Amino acid sequence: MCGRLSQYRGIHDFVAALNIPNALINYAGDQPFELYNAAPSAQLALFHQEGQFLRADMVRWGWRPDWATDCAVPIKARVERVAHNLFFRAIWPHRAISAIDNWFEWVDEGGPKKQPYLIRRKDRAPILCAAIGQYPNAEHKPEEHDGFVFISAGQGGMVDAQDWQPVTLNPELAREWLNPATPKERAEQIMLFQREPTEAFEWFKIDRPMGNVQNQGAHLITPIAGSDEDA
């Protein structure tokens, strides 16, 4: 994931994909998000479980502890280190799911510019990405230091020029990941060993000009004519 993704469906489409019967506390709105070209620092829909309820908020993509002012704001945490990394210690217990529609990779194919690819599920269902963060809840009102990071893995086998991709979970495991009663040790096992396989995804070339994040629209996720899907 080269720092760009799409989250264009609405919150209720993502809730349906999670298949959680709990009542929804919705602070994300009911309209489609229509984010086809979201970059770090964007406000993205994020799910977490609050008691018996599923809660959705718009939370900034990217987080760092307030003492780490001399480094860039991370957007991801590597799966093999996050559970025991002092940098993420404060948010490791705060598990969440960011449901997205696709993400992008840029690949050096020998031309003057890198070629962008779009990666999505073969069945076109939302992609349920494991995340951790600092986000609003009943005791914590939204504040400027809120944010989240994706759990990432260098799984390989896709268009993974950057050697990492989000840890994605099937709905059953996503629900277990969200459940506050799931022990931290079990959560670590889920993200390390039970993420979705490469075979669940397809990828294809898209047009080059994505550019500024103000450039939005469905044309950004359309395959180039002649591009082979599921490359």
KEVO-900698 format. One line per 4 residues: their letters; for each residue x, y, z of N, C-alpha, C, O. Coordinates in nm, 2 decimals. Example, Ala and Ser with C-alpha at 12.3 -4.5 7.8 and 13.67 -1.06 7.14 Angstrom:
# KEVO-900698
AS) 1.32/-0.57/0.78/1.23/-0.45/0.78/1.32/-0.33/0.78/1.42/-0.33/0.85 ~ 1.28/-0.22/0.71/1.37/-0.11/0.71/1.29/0.00/0.79/1.34/0.11/0.80
This chain:
# KEVO-900698
MCGR) 0.09/-0.12/0.00/0.00/0.00/0.00/0.09/0.12/0.00/0.16/0.15/0.10 ~ 0.09/0.19/-0.11/0.18/0.31/-0.12/0.11/0.44/-0.07/0.13/0.54/-0.13 ~ 0.04/0.43/0.03/-0.02/0.55/0.09/-0.14/0.61/0.02/-0.17/0.72/0.04 ~ -0.20/0.53/-0.07/-0.33/0.57/-0.13/-0.43/0.46/-0.12/-0.39/0.34/-0.14
LSQY) -0.55/0.49/-0.10/-0.66/0.38/-0.10/-0.79/0.45/-0.13/-0.80/0.57/-0.15 ~ -0.89/0.36/-0.15/-1.03/0.41/-0.18/-1.12/0.36/-0.07/-1.11/0.25/-0.02 ~ -1.21/0.45/-0.03/-1.32/0.42/0.07/-1.44/0.49/0.02/-1.48/0.60/0.07 ~ -1.51/0.44/-0.08/-1.61/0.51/-0.15/-1.75/0.47/-0.11/-1.85/0.54/-0.14
RGIH) -1.77/0.35/-0.06/-1.90/0.30/-0.02/-1.94/0.37/0.11/-1.86/0.44/0.17 ~ -2.07/0.35/0.15/-2.12/0.41/0.27/-2.10/0.31/0.39/-2.07/0.20/0.37 ~ -2.12/0.37/0.51/-2.09/0.30/0.63/-2.18/0.17/0.64/-2.13/0.07/0.70 ~ -2.30/0.17/0.59/-2.39/0.06/0.61/-2.35/-0.06/0.52/-2.37/-0.17/0.55
DFVA) -2.28/-0.03/0.41/-2.22/-0.14/0.32/-2.11/-0.21/0.40/-2.10/-0.33/0.39 ~ -2.03/-0.13/0.47/-1.92/-0.19/0.55/-1.97/-0.27/0.67/-1.92/-0.37/0.70 ~ -2.08/-0.22/0.73/-2.14/-0.29/0.85/-2.19/-0.42/0.80/-2.18/-0.53/0.86 ~ -2.26/-0.42/0.68/-2.31/-0.55/0.62/-2.20/-0.65/0.60/-2.22/-0.77/0.62
ALNI) -2.08/-0.60/0.55/-1.97/-0.69/0.53/-1.92/-0.75/0.66/-1.88/-0.86/0.66 ~ -1.92/-0.67/0.76/-1.87/-0.72/0.89/-1.97/-0.82/0.95/-1.93/-0.91/1.03 ~ -2.10/-0.81/0.92/-2.21/-0.90/0.96/-2.21/-0.90/1.11/-2.22/-1.01/1.17 ~ -2.21/-0.79/1.17/-2.23/-0.78/1.32/-2.37/-0.74/1.35/-2.41/-0.63/1.31
PNAL) -2.44/-0.81/1.43/-2.58/-0.78/1.46/-2.60/-0.67/1.56/-2.71/-0.62/1.58 ~ -2.49/-0.63/1.63/-2.50/-0.53/1.74/-2.55/-0.40/1.68/-2.52/-0.37/1.56 ~ -2.62/-0.32/1.76/-2.66/-0.19/1.72/-2.54/-0.10/1.69/-2.44/-0.11/1.75 ~ -2.56/-0.01/1.59/-2.45/0.07/1.55/-2.46/0.21/1.61/-2.56/0.27/1.60
INYA) -2.35/0.26/1.67/-2.33/0.40/1.70/-2.26/0.46/1.59/-2.14/0.44/1.57 ~ -2.33/0.55/1.51/-2.27/0.59/1.39/-2.24/0.74/1.39/-2.33/0.83/1.39 ~ -2.11/0.77/1.40/-2.06/0.91/1.39/-2.00/0.94/1.25/-1.93/1.04/1.23 ~ -2.02/0.84/1.16/-1.95/0.85/1.03/-2.05/0.90/0.92/-2.00/0.93/0.81
GDQP) -2.18/0.91/0.95/-2.27/0.96/0.85/-2.33/0.85/0.77/-2.28/0.73/0.77 ~ -2.43/0.87/0.70/-2.50/0.77/0.62/-2.48/0.78/0.47/-2.52/0.69/0.40 ~ -2.41/0.88/0.42/-2.39/0.89/0.28/-2.26/0.82/0.24/-2.17/0.80/0.32 ~ -2.25/0.78/0.11/-2.13/0.72/0.06/-2.01/0.82/0.08/-2.03/0.94/0.07
FELY) -1.89/0.76/0.11/-1.78/0.85/0.14/-1.72/0.91/0.01/-1.66/1.02/0.02 ~ -1.72/0.83/-0.09/-1.67/0.88/-0.23/-1.53/0.93/-0.22/-1.49/1.02/-0.28 ~ -1.45/0.85/-0.14/-1.30/0.88/-0.14/-1.24/0.78/-0.23/-1.22/0.66/-0.19 ~ -1.20/0.82/-0.34/-1.14/0.73/-0.44/-0.98/0.74/-0.43/-0.91/0.65/-0.49
NAAP) -0.93/0.84/-0.37/-0.79/0.87/-0.37/-0.75/0.93/-0.24/-0.70/1.04/-0.23 ~ -0.77/0.85/-0.13/-0.74/0.89/0.00/-0.60/0.87/0.04/-0.54/0.77/0.00 ~ -0.54/0.97/0.10/-0.39/0.97/0.14/-0.38/0.98/0.29/-0.48/1.02/0.36 ~ -0.26/0.95/0.34/-0.24/0.97/0.49/-0.28/1.11/0.53/-0.27/1.21/0.46
SAQL) -0.34/1.12/0.65/-0.40/1.23/0.72/-0.54/1.25/0.68/-0.61/1.33/0.74 ~ -0.59/1.17/0.59/-0.74/1.18/0.55/-0.82/1.12/0.67/-0.77/1.04/0.75 ~ -0.94/1.17/0.68/-1.03/1.12/0.78/-1.10/1.00/0.72/-1.17/1.01/0.62 ~ -1.08/0.88/0.77/-1.14/0.76/0.72/-1.23/0.70/0.82/-1.22/0.72/0.94
ALFH) -1.33/0.62/0.77/-1.43/0.55/0.86/-1.35/0.44/0.93/-1.28/0.36/0.87 ~ -1.37/0.43/1.07/-1.30/0.33/1.15/-1.40/0.27/1.24/-1.48/0.34/1.31 ~ -1.40/0.14/1.26/-1.49/0.07/1.35/-1.42/0.02/1.47/-1.30/-0.02/1.46 ~ -1.48/0.03/1.58/-1.44/-0.04/1.70/-1.56/-0.08/1.78/-1.67/-0.03/1.76
QEGQ) -1.54/-0.17/1.87/-1.65/-0.22/1.95/-1.65/-0.15/2.09/-1.55/-0.15/2.16 ~ -1.77/-0.10/2.12/-1.78/-0.02/2.25/-1.89/-0.09/2.33/-2.01/-0.07/2.30 ~ -1.85/-0.17/2.43/-1.95/-0.25/2.50/-2.01/-0.35/2.41/-1.94/-0.43/2.34 ~ -2.14/-0.35/2.40/-2.22/-0.44/2.31/-2.25/-0.37/2.18/-2.31/-0.43/2.09
FLRA) -2.19/-0.25/2.16/-2.23/-0.18/2.03/-2.11/-0.17/1.94/-1.99/-0.18/1.98 ~ -2.14/-0.16/1.81/-2.04/-0.14/1.71/-2.04/0.01/1.69/-2.14/0.07/1.67 ~ -1.92/0.08/1.69/-1.92/0.22/1.68/-1.83/0.26/1.55/-1.73/0.20/1.53 ~ -1.88/0.36/1.48/-1.81/0.41/1.36/-1.78/0.55/1.38/-1.87/0.63/1.41
DMVR) -1.65/0.59/1.36/-1.61/0.73/1.36/-1.52/0.76/1.24/-1.47/0.67/1.18 ~ -1.51/0.89/1.21/-1.41/0.93/1.11/-1.29/0.97/1.19/-1.29/1.06/1.28 ~ -1.18/0.90/1.16/-1.05/0.92/1.23/-0.94/0.94/1.13/-0.93/0.88/1.03 ~ -0.84/1.02/1.17/-0.73/1.05/1.09/-0.64/0.93/1.06/-0.61/0.85/1.16
WGWR) -0.60/0.91/0.94/-0.51/0.80/0.90/-0.37/0.85/0.93/-0.31/0.93/0.87 ~ -0.31/0.79/1.04/-0.18/0.82/1.09/-0.18/0.85/1.23/-0.27/0.92/1.28 ~ -0.08/0.80/1.31/-0.08/0.83/1.45/0.06/0.81/1.50/0.14/0.73/1.45 ~ 0.10/0.89/1.60/0.22/0.88/1.67/0.20/0.92/1.82/0.11/1.01/1.84
PDWA) 0.27/0.87/1.91/0.25/0.91/2.05/0.29/1.06/2.06/0.38/1.11/1.99 ~ 0.24/1.13/2.16/0.26/1.27/2.17/0.40/1.31/2.21/0.45/1.42/2.19 ~ 0.48/1.21/2.26/0.62/1.23/2.29/0.71/1.22/2.17/0.83/1.26/2.18 ~ 0.66/1.17/2.06/0.75/1.14/1.94/0.73/1.25/1.84/0.69/1.23/1.73
TDCA) 0.77/1.37/1.88/0.75/1.49/1.79/0.86/1.50/1.69/0.85/1.59/1.60 ~ 0.97/1.42/1.70/1.08/1.44/1.61/1.08/1.34/1.49/1.18/1.32/1.43 ~ 0.97/1.27/1.47/0.96/1.17/1.36/0.83/1.19/1.28/0.73/1.26/1.33 ~ 0.83/1.14/1.16/0.71/1.15/1.08/0.60/1.07/1.14/0.62/0.98/1.22
VPIK) 0.48/1.10/1.10/0.36/1.03/1.16/0.34/0.89/1.08/0.32/0.90/0.96 ~ 0.36/0.78/1.15/0.34/0.65/1.08/0.20/0.63/1.04/0.11/0.68/1.10 ~ 0.19/0.56/0.93/0.05/0.52/0.88/0.03/0.37/0.89/-0.08/0.32/0.86 ~ 0.14/0.29/0.93/0.13/0.15/0.94/0.22/0.10/1.05/0.31/0.17/1.10
ARVE) 0.19/-0.02/1.10/0.27/-0.08/1.20/0.29/-0.23/1.16/0.20/-0.30/1.13 ~ 0.42/-0.27/1.15/0.45/-0.40/1.10/0.40/-0.51/1.19/0.42/-0.50/1.31 ~ 0.34/-0.61/1.13/0.27/-0.71/1.21/0.36/-0.79/1.30/0.32/-0.83/1.41 ~ 0.49/-0.81/1.26/0.57/-0.89/1.35/0.63/-0.82/1.47/0.69/-0.88/1.56
RVAH) 0.61/-0.68/1.47/0.67/-0.61/1.58/0.56/-0.53/1.67/0.59/-0.49/1.78 ~ 0.45/-0.51/1.61/0.36/-0.41/1.67/0.32/-0.45/1.81/0.30/-0.36/1.90 ~ 0.29/-0.57/1.84/0.25/-0.61/1.97/0.35/-0.59/2.08/0.31/-0.58/2.20 ~ 0.47/-0.57/2.05/0.58/-0.55/2.15/0.66/-0.43/2.12/0.77/-0.42/2.17
NLFF) 0.61/-0.34/2.05/0.68/-0.21/2.01/0.64/-0.10/2.10/0.52/-0.07/2.12 ~ 0.74/-0.04/2.17/0.71/0.06/2.27/0.64/0.18/2.20/0.56/0.25/2.26 ~ 0.67/0.21/2.07/0.62/0.32/2.00/0.46/0.31/2.00/0.39/0.41/2.01 ~ 0.41/0.18/1.98/0.27/0.16/1.97/0.20/0.11/2.09/0.09/0.06/2.09
RAIW) 0.28/0.10/2.20/0.23/0.04/2.32/0.10/0.10/2.37/0.01/0.02/2.41 ~ 0.08/0.23/2.36/-0.04/0.29/2.41/-0.17/0.26/2.33/-0.28/0.26/2.39 ~ -0.15/0.22/2.20/-0.27/0.19/2.12/-0.28/0.04/2.09/-0.38/0.00/2.03 ~ -0.18/-0.04/2.12/-0.20/-0.18/2.08/-0.32/-0.24/2.14/-0.38/-0.33/2.07
PHRA) -0.37/-0.21/2.26/-0.49/-0.26/2.31/-0.62/-0.22/2.24/-0.72/-0.27/2.25 ~ -0.61/-0.11/2.16/-0.72/-0.04/2.10/-0.74/-0.09/1.96/-0.70/-0.02/1.86 ~ -0.80/-0.21/1.94/-0.81/-0.27/1.81/-0.93/-0.21/1.73/-1.03/-0.18/1.79 ~ -0.91/-0.20/1.60/-1.02/-0.15/1.52/-1.01/-0.21/1.38/-0.92/-0.29/1.35
ISAI) -1.11/-0.18/1.30/-1.12/-0.23/1.16/-1.15/-0.11/1.07/-1.24/-0.03/1.10 ~ -1.06/-0.09/0.97/-1.09/0.01/0.87/-1.14/-0.07/0.74/-1.06/-0.15/0.69 ~ -1.26/-0.05/0.70/-1.31/-0.12/0.58/-1.28/-0.03/0.46/-1.33/0.08/0.46 ~ -1.21/-0.08/0.36/-1.18/-0.01/0.24/-1.23/-0.08/0.12/-1.26/-0.20/0.13
DNWF) -1.23/-0.01/0.01/-1.27/-0.08/-0.12/-1.15/-0.13/-0.20/-1.16/-0.23/-0.27 ~ -1.04/-0.06/-0.19/-0.92/-0.11/-0.26/-0.80/-0.02/-0.21/-0.82/0.08/-0.14 ~ -0.68/-0.07/-0.25/-0.56/0.02/-0.23/-0.48/0.02/-0.36/-0.51/-0.06/-0.45 ~ -0.37/0.10/-0.36/-0.30/0.12/-0.48/-0.15/0.09/-0.45/-0.10/0.10/-0.34
EWVD) -0.08/0.04/-0.56/0.06/0.02/-0.56/0.12/0.09/-0.68/0.06/0.09/-0.79 ~ 0.24/0.15/-0.67/0.31/0.20/-0.79/0.43/0.11/-0.81/0.51/0.08/-0.72 ~ 0.45/0.06/-0.94/0.55/-0.04/-0.97/0.64/0.02/-1.08/0.60/0.07/-1.18 ~ 0.77/0.00/-1.06/0.87/0.04/-1.16/0.87/-0.07/-1.27/0.92/-0.18/-1.24
EGGP) 0.82/-0.04/-1.38/0.82/-0.13/-1.49/0.92/-0.09/-1.61/0.91/-0.13/-1.72 ~ 1.01/0.00/-1.57/1.11/0.04/-1.67/1.08/0.16/-1.74/1.16/0.21/-1.82 ~ 0.96/0.22/-1.73/0.92/0.34/-1.80/0.97/0.47/-1.73/1.04/0.46/-1.62 ~ 0.94/0.58/-1.78/0.98/0.71/-1.72/0.91/0.73/-1.58/0.97/0.80/-1.50
KKQP) 0.80/0.67/-1.56/0.72/0.69/-1.44/0.67/0.55/-1.39/0.66/0.46/-1.47 ~ 0.65/0.54/-1.26/0.60/0.41/-1.21/0.46/0.39/-1.25/0.38/0.49/-1.27 ~ 0.42/0.27/-1.27/0.29/0.23/-1.31/0.20/0.20/-1.19/0.23/0.11/-1.11 ~ 0.09/0.27/-1.18/0.00/0.24/-1.06/-0.09/0.12/-1.09/-0.14/0.10/-1.20
YLIR) -0.11/0.04/-0.99/-0.20/-0.07/-0.99/-0.31/-0.06/-0.88/-0.28/0.00/-0.78 ~ -0.42/-0.11/-0.91/-0.53/-0.11/-0.81/-0.54/-0.26/-0.76/-0.54/-0.35/-0.84 ~ -0.56/-0.28/-0.63/-0.57/-0.41/-0.57/-0.70/-0.41/-0.49/-0.73/-0.32/-0.41 ~ -0.79/-0.51/-0.52/-0.92/-0.53/-0.46/-0.95/-0.67/-0.44/-0.88/-0.76/-0.49
RKDR) -1.05/-0.70/-0.37/-1.10/-0.84/-0.35/-1.16/-0.89/-0.48/-1.22/-0.81/-0.56 ~ -1.14/-1.02/-0.51/-1.20/-1.07/-0.64/-1.35/-1.07/-0.63/-1.41/-1.05/-0.74 ~ -1.41/-1.08/-0.51/-1.56/-1.08/-0.50/-1.61/-0.94/-0.49/-1.73/-0.92/-0.47 ~ -1.52/-0.84/-0.49/-1.56/-0.70/-0.48/-1.61/-0.66/-0.34/-1.66/-0.55/-0.33
APIL) -1.61/-0.75/-0.25/-1.66/-0.71/-0.11/-1.56/-0.61/-0.05/-1.44/-0.60/-0.09 ~ -1.61/-0.54/0.05/-1.51/-0.45/0.12/-1.40/-0.53/0.19/-1.41/-0.65/0.22 ~ -1.29/-0.46/0.20/-1.17/-0.52/0.25/-1.16/-0.48/0.40/-1.15/-0.36/0.43 ~ -1.16/-0.58/0.49/-1.16/-0.55/0.63/-1.02/-0.55/0.68/-0.96/-0.66/0.70
CAAI) -0.96/-0.43/0.71/-0.82/-0.42/0.75/-0.80/-0.40/0.90/-0.87/-0.32/0.96 ~ -0.72/-0.48/0.95/-0.69/-0.47/1.10/-0.61/-0.34/1.12/-0.52/-0.30/1.05 ~ -0.65/-0.27/1.23/-0.59/-0.15/1.27/-0.59/-0.13/1.42/-0.66/-0.20/1.49 ~ -0.51/-0.04/1.46/-0.51/0.00/1.60/-0.50/0.16/1.61/-0.45/0.22/1.51
GQYP) -0.55/0.22/1.71/-0.54/0.36/1.71/-0.59/0.42/1.84/-0.62/0.36/1.94 ~ -0.59/0.55/1.84/-0.65/0.64/1.95/-0.77/0.70/1.88/-0.76/0.78/1.79 ~ -0.89/0.68/1.94/-1.01/0.72/1.87/-1.12/0.75/1.98/-1.11/0.71/2.09 ~ -1.22/0.82/1.94/-1.33/0.86/2.03/-1.40/0.74/2.09/-1.42/0.64/2.02
NAEH) -1.45/0.75/2.21/-1.54/0.65/2.27/-1.62/0.72/2.38/-1.62/0.85/2.38 ~ -1.69/0.65/2.46/-1.78/0.71/2.55/-1.71/0.80/2.65/-1.77/0.90/2.70 ~ -1.58/0.77/2.68/-1.51/0.85/2.78/-1.41/0.94/2.71/-1.34/1.02/2.78 ~ -1.39/0.93/2.59/-1.29/1.00/2.52/-1.35/1.08/2.40/-1.38/1.02/2.30
KPEE) -1.36/1.21/2.41/-1.42/1.29/2.30/-1.31/1.31/2.19/-1.19/1.30/2.22 ~ -1.35/1.33/2.07/-1.26/1.35/1.96/-1.16/1.46/2.00/-1.19/1.57/2.05 ~ -1.03/1.44/1.97/-0.93/1.54/1.99/-0.82/1.53/1.88/-0.82/1.44/1.80 ~ -0.73/1.63/1.89/-0.64/1.65/1.78/-0.53/1.54/1.77/-0.48/1.52/1.66
HDGF) -0.51/1.46/1.87/-0.41/1.36/1.87/-0.47/1.22/1.83/-0.40/1.12/1.82 ~ -0.60/1.22/1.80/-0.66/1.09/1.75/-0.60/1.05/1.62/-0.56/1.14/1.54 ~ -0.60/0.92/1.60/-0.55/0.87/1.47/-0.54/0.72/1.48/-0.56/0.66/1.58 ~ -0.51/0.66/1.36/-0.50/0.51/1.36/-0.39/0.47/1.26/-0.36/0.55/1.17
VFIS) -0.34/0.35/1.27/-0.25/0.29/1.17/-0.30/0.16/1.13/-0.36/0.09/1.21 ~ -0.27/0.12/1.01/-0.30/-0.01/0.96/-0.20/-0.11/1.01/-0.08/-0.07/1.02 ~ -0.24/-0.23/1.04/-0.14/-0.34/1.07/-0.10/-0.39/0.93/-0.18/-0.41/0.84 ~ 0.03/-0.40/0.91/0.08/-0.43/0.77/0.17/-0.55/0.78/0.23/-0.59/0.88
AGQG) 0.18/-0.62/0.66/0.26/-0.74/0.65/0.33/-0.74/0.51/0.26/-0.70/0.41 ~ 0.45/-0.79/0.50/0.51/-0.81/0.37/0.48/-0.95/0.32/0.56/-1.04/0.31 ~ 0.35/-0.97/0.28/0.30/-1.11/0.25/0.36/-1.16/0.12/0.39/-1.28/0.11 ~ 0.38/-1.07/0.02/0.43/-1.11/-0.11/0.33/-1.17/-0.20/0.22/-1.21/-0.15
GMVD) 0.36/-1.18/-0.32/0.27/-1.25/-0.42/0.18/-1.15/-0.49/0.11/-1.19/-0.59 ~ 0.17/-1.03/-0.45/0.09/-0.93/-0.52/0.18/-0.83/-0.59/0.30/-0.86/-0.61 ~ 0.12/-0.71/-0.62/0.21/-0.61/-0.68/0.26/-0.53/-0.56/0.23/-0.42/-0.54 ~ 0.35/-0.59/-0.49/0.40/-0.54/-0.36/0.53/-0.48/-0.37/0.63/-0.53/-0.30
AQDW) 0.55/-0.38/-0.45/0.67/-0.31/-0.47/0.73/-0.26/-0.34/0.85/-0.25/-0.32 ~ 0.64/-0.22/-0.25/0.69/-0.16/-0.12/0.70/-0.26/-0.01/0.73/-0.23/0.11 ~ 0.68/-0.39/-0.05/0.70/-0.50/0.05/0.61/-0.49/0.17/0.64/-0.54/0.28 ~ 0.49/-0.44/0.16/0.39/-0.44/0.26/0.25/-0.42/0.21/0.23/-0.36/0.11
QPVT) 0.16/-0.48/0.28/0.02/-0.47/0.25/-0.06/-0.48/0.37/-0.01/-0.53/0.47 ~ -0.18/-0.42/0.37/-0.26/-0.43/0.50/-0.29/-0.57/0.54/-0.32/-0.66/0.45 ~ -0.30/-0.60/0.67/-0.34/-0.73/0.72/-0.50/-0.73/0.71/-0.56/-0.65/0.78 ~ -0.55/-0.81/0.62/-0.69/-0.82/0.60/-0.75/-0.95/0.66/-0.69/-1.05/0.66
LNPE) -0.87/-0.94/0.71/-0.93/-1.05/0.78/-1.07/-1.08/0.72/-1.14/-0.99/0.67 ~ -1.11/-1.21/0.73/-1.24/-1.24/0.69/-1.34/-1.19/0.80/-1.29/-1.16/0.91 ~ -1.47/-1.18/0.77/-1.56/-1.12/0.87/-1.56/-1.19/1.00/-1.57/-1.12/1.10 ~ -1.55/-1.32/1.01/-1.55/-1.39/1.14/-1.43/-1.35/1.22/-1.44/-1.32/1.34
LARE) -1.31/-1.34/1.16/-1.19/-1.30/1.23/-1.19/-1.15/1.26/-1.14/-1.11/1.37 ~ -1.25/-1.08/1.17/-1.26/-0.93/1.20/-1.35/-0.91/1.33/-1.32/-0.82/1.41 ~ -1.45/-0.98/1.34/-1.54/-0.97/1.46/-1.46/-1.01/1.58/-1.48/-0.95/1.69 ~ -1.38/-1.12/1.57/-1.31/-1.16/1.69/-1.20/-1.06/1.72/-1.17/-1.03/1.84
WLNP) -1.14/-1.00/1.62/-1.04/-0.89/1.64/-1.10/-0.77/1.71/-1.03/-0.72/1.80 ~ -1.22/-0.74/1.68/-1.28/-0.62/1.74/-1.33/-0.65/1.88/-1.34/-0.55/1.96 ~ -1.36/-0.77/1.91/-1.42/-0.80/2.04/-1.33/-0.77/2.16/-1.22/-0.83/2.16 ~ -1.36/-0.68/2.25/-1.27/-0.64/2.36/-1.24/-0.76/2.45/-1.14/-0.76/2.52
ATPK) -1.32/-0.87/2.44/-1.30/-0.98/2.53/-1.19/-1.08/2.47/-1.14/-1.17/2.53 ~ -1.15/-1.05/2.34/-1.05/-1.13/2.28/-0.92/-1.10/2.34/-0.87/-0.98/2.34 ~ -0.85/-1.20/2.40/-0.72/-1.17/2.47/-0.62/-1.12/2.37/-0.62/-1.14/2.25 ~ -0.52/-1.04/2.42/-0.42/-0.98/2.33/-0.34/-1.09/2.26/-0.30/-1.07/2.15
ERAE) -0.31/-1.20/2.33/-0.24/-1.31/2.27/-0.31/-1.37/2.15/-0.25/-1.40/2.05 ~ -0.44/-1.38/2.17/-0.52/-1.43/2.05/-0.52/-1.33/1.94/-0.51/-1.37/1.82 ~ -0.53/-1.20/1.97/-0.53/-1.10/1.87/-0.40/-1.10/1.79/-0.40/-1.09/1.67 ~ -0.29/-1.13/1.86/-0.16/-1.14/1.79/-0.16/-1.26/1.70/-0.10/-1.25/1.59
QIML) -0.21/-1.37/1.74/-0.22/-1.49/1.66/-0.30/-1.46/1.53/-0.26/-1.50/1.42 ~ -0.41/-1.39/1.55/-0.50/-1.36/1.43/-0.42/-1.28/1.33/-0.42/-1.32/1.21 ~ -0.35/-1.18/1.37/-0.29/-1.09/1.27/-0.16/-1.16/1.21/-0.13/-1.13/1.10 ~ -0.10/-1.24/1.29/0.02/-1.31/1.24/0.00/-1.42/1.15/0.07/-1.44/1.05
FQRE) -0.11/-1.50/1.18/-0.12/-1.63/1.11/-0.25/-1.65/1.03/-0.27/-1.75/0.96 ~ -0.35/-1.56/1.05/-0.48/-1.59/0.99/-0.53/-1.48/0.90/-0.65/-1.47/0.88 ~ -0.44/-1.40/0.85/-0.49/-1.30/0.75/-0.53/-1.37/0.62/-0.49/-1.48/0.59 ~ -0.60/-1.29/0.54/-0.65/-1.35/0.42/-0.54/-1.38/0.32/-0.44/-1.31/0.32
PTEA) -0.56/-1.48/0.24/-0.45/-1.52/0.14/-0.45/-1.43/0.02/-0.55/-1.37/-0.01 ~ -0.34/-1.43/-0.05/-0.33/-1.36/-0.18/-0.44/-1.40/-0.28/-0.48/-1.31/-0.35 ~ -0.48/-1.52/-0.27/-0.58/-1.57/-0.37/-0.71/-1.50/-0.36/-0.79/-1.51/-0.45 ~ -0.74/-1.43/-0.25/-0.86/-1.36/-0.24/-0.87/-1.23/-0.32/-0.97/-1.16/-0.33
FEWF) -0.75/-1.19/-0.38/-0.74/-1.05/-0.44/-0.71/-1.06/-0.59/-0.66/-1.16/-0.64 ~ -0.74/-0.95/-0.65/-0.70/-0.93/-0.79/-0.64/-0.79/-0.81/-0.66/-0.70/-0.72 ~ -0.56/-0.77/-0.91/-0.50/-0.64/-0.93/-0.48/-0.61/-1.08/-0.47/-0.70/-1.16 ~ -0.49/-0.48/-1.12/-0.48/-0.44/-1.26/-0.42/-0.30/-1.27/-0.43/-0.22/-1.17
KIDR) -0.37/-0.27/-1.39/-0.32/-0.14/-1.41/-0.43/-0.04/-1.42/-0.54/-0.06/-1.47 ~ -0.41/0.08/-1.37/-0.50/0.20/-1.39/-0.42/0.31/-1.45/-0.30/0.31/-1.47 ~ -0.50/0.42/-1.49/-0.43/0.53/-1.55/-0.34/0.60/-1.46/-0.36/0.59/-1.34 ~ -0.24/0.66/-1.51/-0.13/0.72/-1.43/-0.18/0.84/-1.34/-0.14/0.85/-1.23
PMGN) -0.25/0.94/-1.40/-0.27/1.06/-1.33/-0.36/1.06/-1.21/-0.48/1.09/-1.22 ~ -0.31/1.02/-1.09/-0.39/1.03/-0.97/-0.36/1.16/-0.90/-0.46/1.24/-0.87 ~ -0.23/1.20/-0.89/-0.19/1.33/-0.85/-0.25/1.37/-0.71/-0.26/1.29/-0.62 ~ -0.29/1.49/-0.70/-0.34/1.56/-0.58/-0.46/1.48/-0.53/-0.54/1.43/-0.61
VQNQ) -0.48/1.48/-0.39/-0.59/1.41/-0.34/-0.72/1.48/-0.37/-0.83/1.42/-0.35 ~ -0.72/1.60/-0.42/-0.84/1.66/-0.47/-0.89/1.59/-0.59/-1.01/1.61/-0.63 ~ -0.81/1.51/-0.66/-0.85/1.44/-0.78/-0.93/1.31/-0.73/-0.86/1.22/-0.69 ~ -1.06/1.32/-0.74/-1.14/1.21/-0.69/-1.23/1.17/-0.81/-1.25/1.24/-0.91
GAHL) -1.30/1.05/-0.79/-1.39/1.00/-0.89/-1.37/0.86/-0.93/-1.26/0.81/-0.92 ~ -1.48/0.80/-0.98/-1.47/0.66/-1.02/-1.37/0.63/-1.13/-1.33/0.51/-1.15 ~ -1.34/0.73/-1.21/-1.24/0.71/-1.32/-1.10/0.66/-1.27/-1.03/0.60/-1.34 ~ -1.08/0.69/-1.14/-0.95/0.65/-1.08/-0.94/0.50/-1.06/-0.83/0.45/-1.04
ITPI) -1.05/0.43/-1.06/-1.04/0.29/-1.03/-1.08/0.21/-1.15/-1.11/0.09/-1.14 ~ -1.08/0.27/-1.27/-1.11/0.20/-1.39/-0.99/0.14/-1.46/-0.89/0.21/-1.47 ~ -0.99/0.01/-1.49/-0.87/-0.05/-1.56/-0.83/0.02/-1.69/-0.92/0.07/-1.76 ~ -0.70/0.03/-1.71/-0.66/0.07/-1.84/-0.71/-0.03/-1.95/-0.71/-0.15/-1.93
AGSD) -0.75/0.02/-2.06/-0.80/-0.06/-2.17/-0.69/-0.16/-2.21/-0.58/-0.13/-2.23 ~ -0.73/-0.29/-2.21/-0.63/-0.40/-2.24/-0.56/-0.45/-2.12/-0.48/-0.55/-2.13 ~ -0.58/-0.39/-2.00/-0.51/-0.43/-1.88/-0.57/-0.57/-1.84/-0.69/-0.58/-1.83 ~ -0.49/-0.66/-1.80/-0.53/-0.79/-1.75/-0.57/-0.78/-1.61/-0.48/-0.76/-1.52
EDA) -0.69/-0.80/-1.57/-0.73/-0.81/-1.43/-0.69/-0.94/-1.38/-0.67/-1.04/-1.45 ~ -0.67/-0.94/-1.24/-0.61/-1.06/-1.17/-0.48/-1.10/-1.24/-0.46/-1.22/-1.27 ~ -0.39/-1.00/-1.25/-0.26/-1.02/-1.31/-0.18/-1.13/-1.24/-0.07/-1.16/-1.28
